[in-house]
């Protein structure tokens, strides 16, 4: 009788022990956590289509805060950008090609930022407060499942804005680093203004390389009016950039924008050395292989 009971007792004890392990491993609800907050820090371009018909490219080097979880830094979903981390490009409503810098709410001031930005998960709300040259807008939309796109977005002005932009729709996408070789004709760097493309008397080859710190180096080889090489360097913000270099002993400042023209990646360039009168100097398409 003893021999027949013992195996049953052993089996019962093993079963109870296994159940205890299951309870200890999975029964503590505090150990169950949701998916991590997505890290969407990086270069973004938001396209704001106003109800007044204007279109603005909001170029952002988006920052995201972090929190320590079990000794590891993880994204906390708090989004910000300020100062040189945000720029505005005026876009043609039909082609979305750049027409200038500054956006729809001029004059340009230093008071531009993204604050109170929040994301929690893919396929969930993404929202932030956008200040464009002192004018404040509330932005909301949905972060895509792959966390690289703002979908179904809208922006609305807060009361007290000087800018007359009534708000509208907004979309956004993370953008890749700028690179490649571009060639075309340009207005000579030493010329104050070129009235037409016939004045673009320098043939240019430009090699672009953006590093991991979002700094762009643009090496230019000029032939024609000028026969020389010079280099421009500076920060990238979204698809826009601000570069400086030295040409014939003079410090030059160029603004630029990466865009698609006739299905070709291109660089739109403005000589902004005279900040009061920036001068469009040309659009350089990427060289085809």
ZAVEX-694903 format. One record per residue (C-alpha): residue number from 1; residue in three letters; z, x, y. Coordinates in Angstrom, 3 decimals. Each point is the difference from the previous one (the first is absolute). Example, Ala and Ser with C-alpha at 12.3 -4.5 7.8 and 13.67 -1.06 7.14 Angstrom:
<marlos>
@k:1 | r:ALA | w:7.800 | u:12.300 | v:-4.500
@k:2 | r:SER | w:-0.660 | u:1.370 | v:3.440
</marlos>
This chain:
<marlos>
@k:1 | r:UNK | w:0.000 | u:0.000 | v:0.000
@k:2 | r:UNK | w:0.891 | u:2.841 | v:2.360
@k:3 | r:UNK | w:-3.293 | u:1.757 | v:-0.708
@k:4 | r:UNK | w:-2.002 | u:-3.158 | v:0.826
@k:5 | r:UNK | w:1.770 | u:-0.606 | v:3.384
@k:6 | r:UNK | w:-0.129 | u:3.563 | v:1.309
@k:7 | r:UNK | w:-3.764 | u:0.132 | v:0.628
@k:8 | r:UNK | w:0.168 | u:-3.302 | v:1.926
@k:9 | r:UNK | w:2.853 | u:1.303 | v:2.173
@k:10 | r:UNK | w:-1.912 | u:3.206 | v:0.734
@k:11 | r:UNK | w:-3.080 | u:-1.984 | v:0.983
@k:12 | r:UNK | w:2.061 | u:-2.276 | v:2.261
@k:13 | r:UNK | w:1.669 | u:2.953 | v:1.730
@k:14 | r:UNK | w:-3.400 | u:1.665 | v:0.580
@k:15 | r:UNK | w:-1.416 | u:-3.206 | v:1.438
@k:16 | r:UNK | w:2.930 | u:-0.381 | v:2.411
@k:17 | r:UNK | w:-0.319 | u:3.632 | v:1.087
@k:18 | r:UNK | w:-3.736 | u:-0.418 | v:0.653
@k:19 | r:UNK | w:0.682 | u:-3.115 | v:2.075
@k:20 | r:UNK | w:2.576 | u:1.872 | v:2.055
@k:21 | r:UNK | w:-2.541 | u:2.716 | v:0.762
@k:22 | r:UNK | w:-2.523 | u:-2.606 | v:1.130
@k:23 | r:UNK | w:2.568 | u:-1.621 | v:2.297
@k:24 | r:UNK | w:1.023 | u:3.338 | v:1.517
@k:25 | r:UNK | w:-3.611 | u:1.095 | v:0.552
@k:26 | r:UNK | w:-1.595 | u:-3.189 | v:1.214
@k:27 | r:UNK | w:2.726 | u:-2.481 | v:0.774
@k:28 | r:UNK | w:1.097 | u:1.581 | v:3.290
@k:29 | r:UNK | w:-2.083 | u:-1.813 | v:2.598
@k:30 | r:UNK | w:0.867 | u:2.590 | v:2.651
@k:31 | r:UNK | w:-2.119 | u:2.568 | v:-1.852
@k:32 | r:UNK | w:-3.129 | u:-2.136 | v:0.316
@k:33 | r:UNK | w:-2.034 | u:0.806 | v:3.112
@k:34 | r:UNK | w:-3.294 | u:-1.275 | v:1.344
@k:35 | r:UNK | w:-3.148 | u:2.085 | v:0.581
@k:36 | r:UNK | w:0.310 | u:2.762 | v:2.599
@k:37 | r:UNK | w:-1.020 | u:-0.684 | v:3.597
@k:38 | r:UNK | w:-3.572 | u:1.314 | v:0.458
@k:39 | r:UNK | w:-0.472 | u:3.160 | v:2.056
@k:40 | r:UNK | w:-2.905 | u:-0.743 | v:2.361
@k:41 | r:UNK | w:0.563 | u:2.821 | v:2.483
@k:42 | r:UNK | w:-3.227 | u:1.716 | v:1.040
@k:43 | r:UNK | w:-3.143 | u:-0.520 | v:2.067
@k:44 | r:UNK | w:-0.863 | u:-3.640 | v:0.672
@k:45 | r:UNK | w:-2.604 | u:-1.815 | v:2.056
@k:46 | r:UNK | w:0.674 | u:-3.586 | v:1.043
@k:47 | r:UNK | w:-2.907 | u:-2.024 | v:1.428
@k:48 | r:UNK | w:1.232 | u:-2.595 | v:2.509
@k:49 | r:UNK | w:-2.577 | u:-2.715 | v:0.745
@k:50 | r:UNK | w:1.139 | u:-1.865 | v:3.077
@k:51 | r:UNK | w:-0.681 | u:-3.651 | v:0.648
@k:52 | r:UNK | w:-1.541 | u:1.158 | v:3.307
@k:53 | r:UNK | w:-2.784 | u:1.779 | v:-1.941
@k:54 | r:UNK | w:1.164 | u:3.601 | v:0.408
@k:55 | r:UNK | w:0.699 | u:2.294 | v:-2.945
@k:56 | r:UNK | w:2.477 | u:2.886 | v:-0.075
@k:57 | r:UNK | w:0.567 | u:2.696 | v:-2.580
@k:58 | r:UNK | w:3.733 | u:0.674 | v:-0.258
@k:59 | r:UNK | w:0.228 | u:3.519 | v:-1.395
@k:60 | r:UNK | w:3.376 | u:0.866 | v:-1.509
@k:61 | r:UNK | w:1.746 | u:2.897 | v:-1.721
@k:62 | r:UNK | w:2.416 | u:-2.420 | v:-1.641
@k:63 | r:UNK | w:3.512 | u:1.199 | v:-0.814
@k:64 | r:UNK | w:2.390 | u:-1.568 | v:-2.529
@k:65 | r:UNK | w:3.707 | u:0.594 | v:-0.306
@k:66 | r:UNK | w:1.771 | u:0.972 | v:-3.198
@k:67 | r:UNK | w:3.251 | u:-0.636 | v:-1.825
@k:68 | r:UNK | w:1.750 | u:2.015 | v:-2.699
@k:69 | r:UNK | w:0.120 | u:-1.701 | v:-3.401
@k:70 | r:UNK | w:1.761 | u:1.852 | v:-2.819
@k:71 | r:UNK | w:-0.515 | u:3.252 | v:1.859
@k:72 | r:UNK | w:-3.723 | u:-0.631 | v:0.594
@k:73 | r:UNK | w:-1.580 | u:-0.854 | v:3.370
@k:74 | r:UNK | w:-1.986 | u:-3.243 | v:-0.231
@k:75 | r:UNK | w:-1.926 | u:-2.004 | v:2.590
@k:76 | r:UNK | w:2.070 | u:-2.710 | v:1.706
@k:77 | r:UNK | w:-2.839 | u:-2.115 | v:1.442
@k:78 | r:UNK | w:0.900 | u:0.644 | v:3.662
@k:79 | r:UNK | w:-3.239 | u:0.795 | v:1.895
@k:80 | r:UNK | w:-0.341 | u:1.756 | v:3.369
@k:81 | r:UNK | w:-2.428 | u:1.924 | v:2.197
@k:82 | r:UNK | w:0.267 | u:1.247 | v:3.568
@k:83 | r:UNK | w:-1.513 | u:2.367 | v:2.545
@k:84 | r:UNK | w:-2.842 | u:2.039 | v:-1.471
@k:85 | r:UNK | w:0.370 | u:-1.932 | v:-3.285
@k:86 | r:UNK | w:-1.928 | u:-2.965 | v:1.435
@k:87 | r:UNK | w:-3.294 | u:-0.259 | v:1.906
@k:88 | r:UNK | w:-2.456 | u:-2.741 | v:0.963
@k:89 | r:UNK | w:-3.799 | u:0.023 | v:-0.232
@k:90 | r:UNK | w:-2.260 | u:-2.589 | v:1.624
@k:91 | r:UNK | w:-2.569 | u:-1.241 | v:-2.529
@k:92 | r:UNK | w:-3.270 | u:-1.883 | v:0.351
@k:93 | r:UNK | w:0.614 | u:-3.540 | v:-1.358
@k:94 | r:UNK | w:-3.310 | u:-0.034 | v:-1.902
@k:95 | r:UNK | w:-0.259 | u:3.496 | v:-1.470
@k:96 | r:UNK | w:3.643 | u:1.167 | v:0.185
@k:97 | r:UNK | w:-1.310 | u:3.275 | v:1.446
@k:98 | r:UNK | w:2.218 | u:1.736 | v:2.542
@k:99 | r:UNK | w:-0.714 | u:-0.650 | v:3.663
@k:100 | r:UNK | w:2.983 | u:1.813 | v:1.512
@k:101 | r:UNK | w:3.687 | u:0.705 | v:-0.277
@k:102 | r:UNK | w:2.980 | u:-1.983 | v:1.228
@k:103 | r:UNK | w:-0.437 | u:-3.418 | v:-1.616
@k:104 | r:UNK | w:0.141 | u:-3.471 | v:1.497
@k:105 | r:UNK | w:3.224 | u:0.362 | v:1.996
@k:106 | r:UNK | w:-0.541 | u:2.512 | v:2.788
@k:107 | r:UNK | w:1.075 | u:2.100 | v:1.852
@k:108 | r:UNK | w:1.015 | u:2.599 | v:-2.573
@k:109 | r:UNK | w:3.715 | u:0.769 | v:0.072
@k:110 | r:UNK | w:2.343 | u:1.925 | v:-2.256
@k:111 | r:UNK | w:1.754 | u:-3.221 | v:-1.032
@k:112 | r:UNK | w:-1.752 | u:-0.724 | v:-3.315
@k:113 | r:UNK | w:1.741 | u:-0.351 | v:-3.337
@k:114 | r:UNK | w:0.559 | u:-1.820 | v:-3.263
@k:115 | r:UNK | w:3.582 | u:-1.143 | v:-0.510
@k:116 | r:UNK | w:1.896 | u:-2.421 | v:-2.243
@k:117 | r:UNK | w:-2.578 | u:0.565 | v:-2.731
@k:118 | r:UNK | w:0.906 | u:-1.319 | v:-3.433
@k:119 | r:UNK | w:-1.553 | u:0.008 | v:-3.475
@k:120 | r:UNK | w:1.829 | u:-0.846 | v:-3.201
@k:121 | r:UNK | w:-2.542 | u:-0.142 | v:-2.825
@k:122 | r:UNK | w:-3.726 | u:-0.199 | v:-0.845
@k:123 | r:UNK | w:-1.544 | u:-3.444 | v:0.528
@k:124 | r:UNK | w:2.823 | u:-0.795 | v:2.438
@k:125 | r:UNK | w:0.436 | u:-0.271 | v:3.745
@k:126 | r:UNK | w:-0.721 | u:2.924 | v:2.307
@k:127 | r:UNK | w:1.076 | u:-0.396 | v:3.603
@k:128 | r:UNK | w:0.719 | u:2.061 | v:3.087
@k:129 | r:UNK | w:0.256 | u:-0.102 | v:3.782
@k:130 | r:UNK | w:-2.934 | u:1.694 | v:1.735
@k:131 | r:UNK | w:0.340 | u:1.262 | v:3.572
@k:132 | r:UNK | w:-3.353 | u:0.833 | v:1.613
@k:133 | r:UNK | w:0.394 | u:1.716 | v:3.367
@k:134 | r:UNK | w:3.168 | u:-1.950 | v:0.713
@k:135 | r:UNK | w:-1.289 | u:-3.346 | v:-1.329
@k:136 | r:UNK | w:1.782 | u:-1.355 | v:-3.067
@k:137 | r:UNK | w:-1.542 | u:-1.873 | v:-2.951
@k:138 | r:UNK | w:1.451 | u:-1.352 | v:-3.246
@k:139 | r:UNK | w:-2.109 | u:0.946 | v:-3.040
@k:140 | r:UNK | w:0.266 | u:-1.553 | v:-3.458
@k:141 | r:UNK | w:-2.107 | u:-0.008 | v:-3.137
@k:142 | r:UNK | w:0.092 | u:0.795 | v:-3.714
@k:143 | r:UNK | w:0.090 | u:3.451 | v:-1.564
@k:144 | r:UNK | w:-2.611 | u:0.215 | v:-2.763
@k:145 | r:UNK | w:0.928 | u:0.569 | v:-3.627
@k:146 | r:UNK | w:-1.167 | u:3.607 | v:0.131
@k:147 | r:UNK | w:2.039 | u:0.471 | v:3.239
@k:148 | r:UNK | w:-2.962 | u:1.416 | v:1.954
@k:149 | r:UNK | w:-1.114 | u:-3.043 | v:1.995
@k:150 | r:UNK | w:1.394 | u:-2.576 | v:2.430
@k:151 | r:UNK | w:-1.485 | u:-3.399 | v:-0.870
@k:152 | r:UNK | w:-0.137 | u:-3.360 | v:1.820
@k:153 | r:UNK | w:1.720 | u:1.432 | v:3.052
@k:154 | r:UNK | w:0.521 | u:-1.490 | v:3.439
@k:155 | r:UNK | w:1.475 | u:1.247 | v:3.259
@k:156 | r:UNK | w:1.552 | u:-2.034 | v:2.807
@k:157 | r:UNK | w:1.090 | u:1.109 | v:3.470
@k:158 | r:UNK | w:3.603 | u:-0.152 | v:1.120
@k:159 | r:UNK | w:0.758 | u:-1.626 | v:3.347
@k:160 | r:UNK | w:-0.010 | u:2.271 | v:3.016
@k:161 | r:UNK | w:-3.086 | u:2.041 | v:-0.906
@k:162 | r:UNK | w:-2.194 | u:1.163 | v:2.862
@k:163 | r:UNK | w:-2.950 | u:0.319 | v:-2.393
@k:164 | r:UNK | w:-1.950 | u:-3.238 | v:-0.367
@k:165 | r:UNK | w:-0.828 | u:0.518 | v:-3.696
@k:166 | r:UNK | w:0.831 | u:-3.414 | v:-1.526
@k:167 | r:UNK | w:0.401 | u:1.371 | v:-3.536
@k:168 | r:UNK | w:-2.196 | u:-0.501 | v:-3.023
@k:169 | r:UNK | w:-0.536 | u:1.361 | v:-3.487
@k:170 | r:UNK | w:0.769 | u:3.484 | v:-1.290
@k:171 | r:UNK | w:-0.815 | u:1.929 | v:-3.158
@k:172 | r:UNK | w:0.899 | u:3.515 | v:-1.036
@k:173 | r:UNK | w:-0.748 | u:2.715 | v:-2.513
@k:174 | r:UNK | w:1.267 | u:3.465 | v:-0.845
@k:175 | r:UNK | w:-2.655 | u:2.552 | v:0.967
@k:176 | r:UNK | w:-0.917 | u:3.313 | v:-1.681
@k:177 | r:UNK | w:0.120 | u:3.415 | v:1.611
@k:178 | r:UNK | w:-2.933 | u:1.007 | v:2.186
@k:179 | r:UNK | w:-2.212 | u:2.684 | v:-1.504
@k:180 | r:UNK | w:-3.610 | u:1.020 | v:-0.471
@k:181 | r:UNK | w:-2.888 | u:1.467 | v:1.964
@k:182 | r:UNK | w:-1.626 | u:-1.930 | v:2.842
@k:183 | r:UNK | w:-3.069 | u:0.805 | v:2.076
@k:184 | r:UNK | w:-1.979 | u:-1.387 | v:2.929
@k:185 | r:UNK | w:-0.428 | u:0.473 | v:3.720
@k:186 | r:UNK | w:2.700 | u:0.091 | v:2.669
@k:187 | r:UNK | w:0.486 | u:0.201 | v:3.713
@k:188 | r:UNK | w:0.800 | u:3.674 | v:0.770
@k:189 | r:UNK | w:3.755 | u:0.668 | v:0.332
@k:190 | r:UNK | w:-0.423 | u:1.480 | v:3.483
@k:191 | r:UNK | w:-1.845 | u:-3.078 | v:1.333
@k:192 | r:UNK | w:2.122 | u:-2.463 | v:1.959
@k:193 | r:UNK | w:-2.077 | u:-3.033 | v:-0.984
@k:194 | r:UNK | w:-3.091 | u:-0.862 | v:-2.027
@k:195 | r:UNK | w:-1.828 | u:-3.092 | v:1.210
@k:196 | r:UNK | w:-2.015 | u:-0.550 | v:-3.187
@k:197 | r:UNK | w:-0.667 | u:1.427 | v:-3.437
@k:198 | r:UNK | w:-2.832 | u:2.054 | v:1.532
@k:199 | r:UNK | w:2.737 | u:2.075 | v:1.627
@k:200 | r:UNK | w:1.497 | u:0.827 | v:-3.414
@k:201 | r:UNK | w:-1.628 | u:3.428 | v:-0.074
@k:202 | r:UNK | w:2.300 | u:1.738 | v:-2.475
@k:203 | r:UNK | w:-0.752 | u:-0.272 | v:-3.714
@k:204 | r:UNK | w:3.337 | u:0.057 | v:-1.794
@k:205 | r:UNK | w:1.336 | u:0.554 | v:-3.500
@k:206 | r:UNK | w:3.691 | u:-0.888 | v:-0.309
@k:207 | r:UNK | w:2.229 | u:0.638 | v:-2.996
@k:208 | r:UNK | w:3.102 | u:-2.208 | v:-0.167
@k:209 | r:UNK | w:3.146 | u:0.685 | v:-2.015
@k:210 | r:UNK | w:3.260 | u:-1.958 | v:0.199
@k:211 | r:UNK | w:3.087 | u:1.614 | v:-1.541
@k:212 | r:UNK | w:3.060 | u:-1.534 | v:-1.651
@k:213 | r:UNK | w:1.776 | u:-0.179 | v:3.363
@k:214 | r:UNK | w:-2.733 | u:-2.266 | v:1.469
@k:215 | r:UNK | w:-1.389 | u:2.782 | v:2.201
@k:216 | r:UNK | w:-3.780 | u:0.201 | v:0.335
@k:217 | r:UNK | w:-2.047 | u:3.157 | v:0.496
@k:218 | r:UNK | w:-3.552 | u:-0.509 | v:1.274
@k:219 | r:UNK | w:-2.174 | u:3.137 | v:-0.048
@k:220 | r:UNK | w:-3.157 | u:-0.446 | v:2.098
@k:221 | r:UNK | w:-3.185 | u:2.072 | v:0.013
@k:222 | r:UNK | w:-2.217 | u:-0.689 | v:3.025
@k:223 | r:UNK | w:-3.636 | u:0.930 | v:0.612
@k:224 | r:UNK | w:-2.241 | u:-0.978 | v:2.895
@k:225 | r:UNK | w:1.588 | u:0.004 | v:3.432
@k:226 | r:UNK | w:2.919 | u:1.855 | v:-1.570
@k:227 | r:UNK | w:-0.253 | u:2.477 | v:-2.827
@k:228 | r:UNK | w:3.543 | u:0.505 | v:-1.117
@k:229 | r:UNK | w:2.840 | u:-1.108 | v:-2.252
@k:230 | r:UNK | w:3.321 | u:-1.497 | v:0.988
@k:231 | r:UNK | w:2.875 | u:-1.799 | v:-1.687
@k:232 | r:UNK | w:1.950 | u:-3.138 | v:0.863
@k:233 | r:UNK | w:3.330 | u:-0.853 | v:-1.618
@k:234 | r:UNK | w:2.548 | u:-2.788 | v:0.317
@k:235 | r:UNK | w:1.742 | u:-2.980 | v:-1.589
@k:236 | r:UNK | w:-1.649 | u:-2.867 | v:-1.881
@k:237 | r:UNK | w:1.294 | u:-3.535 | v:0.470
@k:238 | r:UNK | w:-1.589 | u:-2.486 | v:-2.405
@k:239 | r:UNK | w:-3.740 | u:0.437 | v:0.549
@k:240 | r:UNK | w:0.413 | u:1.488 | v:3.498
@k:241 | r:UNK | w:0.798 | u:3.516 | v:1.097
@k:242 | r:UNK | w:0.782 | u:2.024 | v:3.114
@k:243 | r:UNK | w:-1.169 | u:3.620 | v:-0.002
@k:244 | r:UNK | w:0.193 | u:3.018 | v:2.272
@k:245 | r:UNK | w:-1.822 | u:3.307 | v:0.074
@k:246 | r:UNK | w:-1.272 | u:2.730 | v:2.275
@k:247 | r:UNK | w:-3.638 | u:0.216 | v:1.088
@k:248 | r:UNK | w:-1.187 | u:2.730 | v:2.396
@k:249 | r:UNK | w:3.584 | u:0.567 | v:1.089
@k:250 | r:UNK | w:0.656 | u:-3.683 | v:0.746
@k:251 | r:UNK | w:2.411 | u:-2.182 | v:-1.965
@k:252 | r:UNK | w:-1.796 | u:-3.127 | v:-1.231
@k:253 | r:UNK | w:1.427 | u:-3.286 | v:-1.257
@k:254 | r:UNK | w:-2.082 | u:-2.235 | v:-2.280
@k:255 | r:UNK | w:0.827 | u:-3.449 | v:-1.349
@k:256 | r:UNK | w:-1.703 | u:-1.095 | v:-3.191
@k:257 | r:UNK | w:-0.326 | u:-2.854 | v:-2.456
@k:258 | r:UNK | w:-1.136 | u:-0.043 | v:-3.626
@k:259 | r:UNK | w:-2.351 | u:-2.956 | v:-0.566
@k:260 | r:UNK | w:-2.861 | u:-1.260 | v:-2.144
@k:261 | r:UNK | w:-3.401 | u:-0.192 | v:1.731
@k:262 | r:UNK | w:-2.960 | u:-1.325 | v:-2.009
@k:263 | r:UNK | w:1.999 | u:0.554 | v:-3.213
@k:264 | r:UNK | w:0.602 | u:3.639 | v:0.971
@k:265 | r:UNK | w:3.364 | u:1.568 | v:0.748
@k:266 | r:UNK | w:-0.080 | u:1.194 | v:3.604
@k:267 | r:UNK | w:2.138 | u:1.567 | v:2.707
@k:268 | r:UNK | w:0.011 | u:-1.663 | v:3.439
@k:269 | r:UNK | w:0.979 | u:2.572 | v:2.654
@k:270 | r:UNK | w:1.136 | u:-0.216 | v:3.619
@k:271 | r:UNK | w:0.685 | u:2.920 | v:2.329
@k:272 | r:UNK | w:3.335 | u:-0.971 | v:1.572
@k:273 | r:UNK | w:0.679 | u:3.260 | v:1.795
@k:274 | r:UNK | w:-0.120 | u:-2.050 | v:3.201
@k:275 | r:UNK | w:2.360 | u:-2.762 | v:-1.143
@k:276 | r:UNK | w:-0.911 | u:-2.173 | v:2.986
@k:277 | r:UNK | w:-3.684 | u:0.009 | v:-1.006
@k:278 | r:UNK | w:-0.503 | u:0.494 | v:-3.760
@k:279 | r:UNK | w:-3.598 | u:0.777 | v:-0.923
@k:280 | r:UNK | w:-1.710 | u:-1.162 | v:-3.213
@k:281 | r:UNK | w:-1.700 | u:3.089 | v:-1.491
@k:282 | r:UNK | w:-1.574 | u:-1.280 | v:-3.206
@k:283 | r:UNK | w:0.365 | u:-1.369 | v:-3.509
@k:284 | r:UNK | w:-0.469 | u:2.427 | v:-2.865
@k:285 | r:UNK | w:-0.994 | u:-1.444 | v:-3.411
@k:286 | r:UNK | w:1.097 | u:1.665 | v:-3.213
@k:287 | r:UNK | w:-2.523 | u:2.281 | v:-1.647
@k:288 | r:UNK | w:-1.514 | u:-1.537 | v:-3.132
@k:289 | r:UNK | w:-0.008 | u:1.990 | v:-3.187
</marlos>
